[in-house]
């Protein structure tokens, strides 16, 4: 074995686990990480590895520097909601996040949790103390930077298939998500959204509108699903800029 200390490189650990909801106070309770289990990287995070980092930087500490993010993107507009609690229960690292009802972006995130689109999570950690064995690595202390909702955790196929199935069974879900995303984009425009963010969001909306048009075409007798829907960008521009009452 080779005792090691103080790595400076952050990396991520993904997990697929259930999500609990608090409807009255708009909270979600998620499992960010598991302990005492060897993962696909042949590493095991030991019990107690998160104790110091939670005490020093967790949501109940004075520093409060651990965040609930999207896709491990370190930017303020990637914050999912306000991380209210972070603790270890049994072999699980659990986070409780509250969503501000006055913030349409946070409520959109909450809605995506409730509809099952957000269901996979991953932690961004820096190993502080660990030991290397011939077959695996044991990590006894980490610095936890954030927990993220991600597309793929332990089972990469399940979340994607679940979303596609939901869209096919009820296209209204996709339509409502498009409207919610458009409203969120209009809200963000007030905050001078960067060109890069605007392009990314617009492309994402184009993809969703394309899916909706295809689903709609497939429901009409004799109709042919469009291979490349026309005027998608124009529709988005019209929604955003022709309606100036915001």
N, C-alpha and C positions, 0 to 999 in steps of 0.2 A: 504494500500500500504506500501511497505517496501523499502525505498531508500537504494541503495547499491553502493559501489565504489570498484575499484581496484581489480577485479578478476585477477588471474594469470594463469588461465588455458585457453589454446587456443582450439577453436573448429571451425567447418566448417559450411558454409551455401552454399547450392547448388542451381543452377538456370539453366534453359534452355532458351536460347535466341539466336537471329540471330547474325551472324558474318559478318562484312563488310571487304572488301579487298582493298588495295592500290597496284595495280600491278606494277606501275612504281617504287615505293620506297620499295616494298616488306614489307608491313605492314598489320596487322590485327587490327580491332577495335572490341572489345568484351565487353559484359555486364558481369561484375563480380558479381554484387549484386543489389538488389532492395531495395528501401526505402519506409517507410510508408505503408508497407503491412504485415499483420500477416502471418507468414509462418507455416509450418507443425509442428514446435516445439512450436507453440503459442508464438512466439517472433516477435517483430517488431523493425527494425532498423530505428530510426527517422532521419528526415532531419537534417543535420549538424553533424551527428555522425562521419563522415569521415573527416571533415574539418581539425581538428588539426593533425591527423595522416598523412594526405597527405602533409600538410604544413611542418611538421617536417621530414618526411621520404620518401616522394614521389619522383618520378624520376626527378623532377625539383628542389628538395631541395639539400642542400650541402651534406646531409647524403646519400640520395638515397638508402634506405635499404628495399624497397618493391619490390618483385620479381614476375615474371610470371613463374610458375613452372608446372611440371607434377605431378598430384596425391598427392599434399601436401607433397612431399618428399624434405626434406631440405638438398640438396646436389648440388654441382656445376654442376654435369652432368644431373641434372633434370631441369635446366633452359631452357625454351622454346625459348626465344629470349630476346632482350633488351627492357625492358619496357620504352617507351619514354614519355608517357603522362598518367596521371591518374586524372580523374575529375568527378564531379557529374553533370549530366544533367537531369533535371526533377526529376524523381524518380529512376534513374539508376546510378550506379557507373560504369564508362566506363574506360577501359584501352586500350591504343594503343601500340602495340609491333612491333618493327622492326626486320627483319631477315637479317643476314649478308650473302650476296650472296657468299662470299668466304668460308663459313663454311657449309660443307655438312650436318651436323647434324641439324643446324638451317633451312636449306632449305628443309630438309625432314619434319621438323615440319610444315613449311609453306605449303608444298604440302599436308600434311594431313588436314590442315585447309581448303584448297581449295577444296579438294575432299570430305569434309564433315565428315571425321572421327573424327576430333576434333570439337565438337559443344556444349559441356556442360561445365559449369564453376562453380567454388566454391571459396569462400574466406576463408582464415584462419585468425581468429580474436581473440582478447582478449577483452572482455567487460570491460570498465573502469568505466562508470557510467550507472546505470540502475535502474528501479523501477519494483517491482513485484506487480501485481494486482491479483485478484482472478482468472481471466480468461486468463491472458497473461502477458508477460514481455515486457517493453518498454526500449530499449537500446538507450541512448542519446549520448554516446561517446564510441568509440572502438579504439583499437590499431590494425591496419591492418598490418599483417606480409607478406602476399602474396595472389595472386590470382592464382588458378590452373585450368588447363584443366583436366577434370575428365571423367570417363566413363558414370556415371549416375548422372543426375541432377534432374530436376523436374519430368521428364517422363523417367523412367528407361528402358522401352522397346524400345523406338523409335530409339536411336542411334545404338543399337546392330542389330536390324532388318534391318535398313537402310544399314549397312555395309554388312550384309549377302546377301541382295537382290542385291547390287551392284556387289558383287563377282559372284553371280549366273548368272546375266545378262551379265557380261563382265569379264570372268576370267583373262583377260589381266591386269586388275587393280590389282588383287592379285599378279600376276607374277611380275609386275613392282614394287610393294611394297616390295616384297621379295628381288629383286635386289637392291633396294634403301637401305633396311635394312642391307643387306650384305655389301654394300659399306660403309655404316655408321659404321658397326662393324669393318671393316678393318681399317678405319680411326681411330677409337678409340683404336685399338690395338697399334698404334704408341704411344699412350699416356699411355701405361701400364694399360689397363683396369683390374680391380680387378677380381679375380676368381669368386666371387659372381655375379658381373655384367655380366661377360662373360657367366656364366651358365644361368642366367636369359635370356639374349639376345638370346643364342643358343636355349633354350627351346621355346622361342617365335617364332623363325624362324622355328623350327621343326613343330610347330602347323600350321604355314602358309603354309609350303611346304606340309604338310599332307592335308590341305584343297585344295590346288591346285591340288594335285594328284587325290584326290577324284573327284573334278570337272572335271578334264581331263578324268578320267575313265568313268564318266557318260556320256560323249559326244561321246564315241566310241560305235557303234552298238554291242550289245551282251557282252560288257565288264562288269566286276564286280568291283565295287569300292573297293579298298583295305581297310581292317579293320585296318591294322597297316602297313603303308608304310615302306619298308625296306630301309636301308642305308641312312636315312635322315641325321644323324649326319655325316656320311662319306662324303655326298655331300657337307655339309657346310664346313667340314674340308678341303676338296679338293679345294673348292673355295677360302678359306682363306689362306691356307698354301702352296698349290701347285703353286699358282700364286704369285711369289715373286717380281714382278716388281712394287712395290708400296713403 
